[in-house]
Amino acid sequence: MLRHEFQPGRLVTGAFLTLAGVIYAGDAGGAWETPWFVVIPVVVAGMCLAGAVALVTRGIRRRRRVGRRGGGSAATPTQAEREASR
């Protein structure tokens, strides 16, 4: 099985869409009565929350990636090395 990176935004999206499906399934099964417009706020809220989670995840991963490279790499000369080469 191929490995892939974990994407929490997609997990949140799937959870809210599953919730919408459960709401409609309960209505279809006769467990409760659900108006058609109830699912719209659930799906919209889920998408907004998933977008926010994806942005936070991207920011965290970007910050960690920059942190691994380090501030001063061997390829870029420091201020002292530039002055010494003049």
HELIX and SHEET records of a PDB file:
HELIX    1   1 PRO A    8  GLY A   29  1                                  22    
HELIX    2   2 TRP A   36  VAL A   38  5                                   3    
HELIX    3   3 VAL A   39  ARG A   69  1                                  31    
HELIX    4   4 GLN A   79  ALA A   84  1                                   6    
END                                                                             
